[in-house]
Amino acid sequence: MTAVQFGIFTIGDVTVDPVSGRRPTENERIRMMTAMALKAEEVGLDVFATGEHHNPPFVPSAPPVLLANLAARTERLLLSTSTTLITTNDPVKIAEDYALLQHLAEGRLDLMTGRGNTPSVYPWFGQDHRDAIPLAAENYALLHTLWRRERVTWQGEFRTPLQNFTSTPRPLDGVPPFVWHGSVRSPEVAEKAAFYGDGFFVNNIFAPTGHYKPLVEFYRERYAHHGHGAPEQAVVGLGGQTFIKPRSQDAINGFRPYYNNSPVYGGGPALEEVAARTPLTVGSPQHAIEKTLEFREIYGDYQRQLFHVDHGGMPLEAALEQIEILGTEVVPVLRKEMESIRRPGVPDAPVHPAVPRD
């Protein structure tokens, strides 16, 4: 593993391809996500991460199941979530599911907690979205404790009490999975990540480039305040979105139908305008390298960069091409460049001690 981990993430949407007019089946979409992960390992990327959704048009409702399948089919790839819903999942179930998955993956497992952005999901799991922030805080406090204490007696506001409870299996070699706290806008999330000494992952996709700099700086300051190390030792991850072709104009032309088809981008400003002012990267490999290096200039040294590559109904062949270009033309240069300018004392990307670092 390298000082900075590079990988891909998916939200697993089942969307009509605006070019072919075809909508994949759920089975095809699930198999597409699997193929993307296998391709990521083949071309030397470090991480594959999946979102968690419980509503159409998304299919990844059970990330541990998908990641367990990938654990059996990969050897080196780190497996992660790009959201584990800390609000609507029972922390006891999270503790046990991901500890078991950590064993199956021989340590190649971490996760990113988040509140999610679909209020309608909360009542399906017996919760109220108006309690999202205190619910997330309470559930994560319990999860953190369950992985670090063998017998837990606990009482909170949102679930039944526990008496001398032991979650099983215990984390691999006594080391819990590393946790990233994902955020779109909330300083409460940055504070929680800093308090526990965990990683902080910022969305860094749709907002203007540099929008999250104050939030990252706040996290770094609070990380130091809570005694985990200097601000530059805090563990930061960034999202991103790419569409790359050998020629930039071909990338723009190829991505435009998917951009226009997007529920987020469609109907808004032109592709060129959004790509110019946000982290959306549409262009040549060199353009992708230069734009990603700008992230480092803005946020400082960081430990994980994930790219979204299967947007808006994009077919498998196009997504695999993106992964190939990232793995062979973009990421090797980024690794070299980021390593050459990394400041002394900045920690490597986190991995379980059981995972080889070479």
Long-range contacts (C-beta under 8 A, 24 or more apart in sequence): 1-46, 1-78, 1-348, 1-349, 1-351, 1-355, 1-356, 1-357, 1-358, 2-46, 2-335, 2-339, 2-348, 2-349, 3-303, 3-335, 3-338, 3-339, 3-342, 3-346, 3-348, 3-349, 4-302, 4-303, 4-304, 4-305, 4-334, 4-335, 4-338, 4-339, 4-349, 5-46, 5-47, 5-78, 5-303, 5-304, 5-305, 5-349, 6-45, 6-46, 6-47, 6-304, 6-305, 6-306, 6-307, 6-326, 6-331, 6-334, 6-335, 7-40, 7-45, 7-46, 7-47, 7-48, 7-49, 7-78, 7-80, 7-304, 7-305, 7-306, 7-307, 8-36, 8-40, 8-45, 8-47, 8-48, 8-49, 8-306, 8-307, 8-308, 8-309, 8-323, 8-326, 9-47, 9-48, 9-49, 9-50, 9-51, 9-80, 9-82, 9-239, 9-306, 9-307, 9-308, 10-36, 10-49, 10-50, 10-51, 10-60, 10-82, 10-308, 10-309, 10-310, 11-51, 11-53, 11-58, 11-60, 11-82, 11-308, 12-50, 12-51, 12-53, 12-58, 12-59, 12-60, 13-57, 13-58, 14-56, 14-57, 14-58, 14-59, 15-57, 15-261, 15-312, 15-313, 16-261, 16-313, 17-313, 17-314, 17-315, 18-257, 18-258, 18-260, 18-261, 18-312, 18-313, 19-257, 19-315, 20-315, 23-313, 24-315, 26-59, 29-59, 30-59, 30-60, 30-66, 32-310, 32-316, 32-319, 33-59, 33-60, 33-66, 33-310, 34-66, 34-69, 34-70, 34-73, 35-316, 35-320, 36-309, 36-310, 36-316, 36-319, 36-320, 36-323, 37-70, 37-74, 37-77, 37-79, 38-70, 38-73, 38-74, 39-320, 39-323, 39-324, 40-77, 40-323, 40-327, 41-74, 41-75, 41-76, 41-77, 42-327, 43-323, 43-324, 43-326, 43-327, 43-328, 44-327, 44-328, 44-331, 44-332, 45-77, 45-323, 45-326, 45-327, 45-331, 46-77, 46-78, 46-349, 47-77, 47-78, 47-79, 47-80, 47-304, 47-306, 48-77, 48-78, 48-79, 48-80, 49-79, 49-80, 49-81, 49-82, 49-112, 49-306, 50-80, 50-81, 50-82, 51-81, 51-82, 51-83, 52-81, 52-83, 52-84, 52-85, 52-116, 53-116, 53-118, 54-88, 54-118, 54-121, 54-124, 54-125, 55-118, 55-120, 55-121, 64-97, 64-98, 64-100, 64-101, 67-101, 67-105, 67-109, 68-101, 68-104, 68-105, 71-101, 71-104, 71-105, 71-106, 71-108, 71-109, 72-104, 74-108, 76-108, 77-108, 78-108, 78-109, 78-110, 78-351, 78-355, 79-105, 79-108, 79-109, 80-109, 80-110, 80-111, 80-112, 80-180, 81-111, 81-112, 82-112, 82-182, 82-239, 82-306, 83-112, 83-113, 83-114, 83-116, 83-182, 84-111, 84-112, 84-113, 84-114, 85-113, 85-114, 85-115, 85-116, 85-121, 86-113, 86-114, 86-115, 86-136, 86-139, 86-140, 86-143, 87-115, 87-116, 87-122, 87-127, 87-132, 87-135, 87-136, 87-139, 88-116, 88-121, 88-122, 88-124, 88-125, 88-127, 89-125, 89-139, 90-139, 90-159, 91-139, 91-140, 91-142, 91-143, 91-146, 91-159, 92-142, 92-146, 92-162, 92-165, 92-167, 94-143, 95-143, 95-146, 95-147, 95-167, 96-167, 96-168, 96-169, 98-177, 99-147, 99-167, 99-168, 99-169, 99-170, 99-171, 99-172, 99-176, 99-177, 100-169, 102-171, 102-172, 102-177, 102-352, 103-169, 103-172, 106-172, 106-354, 106-355, 107-172, 107-173, 107-175, 107-351, 107-352, 107-353, 107-354, 107-355, 108-352, 108-355, 109-177, 109-352, 110-177, 110-178, 110-179, 110-180, 110-350, 110-352, 111-177, 111-179, 111-180, 112-179, 112-180, 112-181, 112-182, 112-201, 112-237, 113-140, 113-179, 113-180, 113-181, 113-182, 114-181, 114-182, 114-183, 114-189, 117-184, 127-158, 131-158, 133-186, 133-188, 134-158, 136-189, 136-192, 137-188, 137-192, 140-181, 140-192, 140-196, 144-176, 144-179, 144-196, 147-171, 147-176, 147-177, 148-176, 172-352, 172-354, 173-352, 173-353, 173-354, 175-352, 175-353, 175-354, 177-352, 178-350, 178-351, 178-352, 180-235, 180-237, 180-304, 183-215, 185-215, 187-215, 187-218, 190-215, 190-216, 190-218, 190-219, 190-222, 191-218, 191-219, 191-222, 193-219, 193-223, 194-219, 194-220, 194-221, 194-222, 194-223, 194-225, 194-226, 194-228, 194-234, 195-222, 195-226, 197-223, 197-226, 197-228, 198-235, 199-235, 199-236, 199-237, 199-303, 199-304, 199-350, 200-234, 200-235, 200-236, 200-237, 201-236, 201-237, 201-238, 201-239, 201-304, 202-236, 202-237, 202-238, 202-239, 203-239, 204-238, 204-239, 204-240, 204-279, 204-295, 205-239, 205-240, 205-241, 205-278, 205-279, 205-280, 205-308, 206-264, 206-278, 207-278, 208-277, 208-278, 209-277, 209-278, 209-279, 209-294, 209-295, 209-298, 210-298, 212-299, 213-298, 213-299, 216-299, 216-300, 220-300, 229-347, 230-345, 232-300, 232-301, 232-343, 232-345, 232-346, 233-345, 233-346, 233-347, 235-303, 235-347, 235-349, 235-350, 236-299, 236-300, 236-302, 236-303, 236-304, 237-302, 237-303, 237-304, 237-305, 237-306, 238-279, 238-295, 238-299, 238-302, 238-304, 238-305, 238-306, 239-279, 239-306, 239-307, 239-308, 240-279, 240-281, 240-292, 240-295, 240-305, 240-306, 240-307, 240-308, 241-279, 241-280, 241-281, 241-307, 241-308, 241-309, 241-311, 242-281, 242-282, 242-288, 242-307, 242-308, 242-309, 242-322, 242-326, 242-330, 243-281, 243-282, 243-309, 243-311, 243-322, 244-281, 244-282, 244-283, 244-284, 244-285, 244-287, 244-288, 244-322, 244-325, 244-326, 244-329, 244-330, 245-283, 245-284, 246-284, 246-285, 247-284, 248-282, 248-283, 248-284, 248-287, 251-282, 251-283, 251-284, 252-282, 252-283, 254-318, 255-282, 257-312, 258-311, 258-312, 258-313, 258-314, 259-311, 259-312, 261-312, 261-313, 262-311, 262-312, 265-312, 285-325, 285-329, 285-330, 288-326, 288-330, 289-330, 289-333, 289-334, 289-337, 292-330, 292-334, 293-334, 293-337, 293-338, 296-338, 296-341, 300-343, 301-338, 301-342, 301-343, 301-346, 303-347, 303-348, 303-349, 303-350, 304-349, 305-334
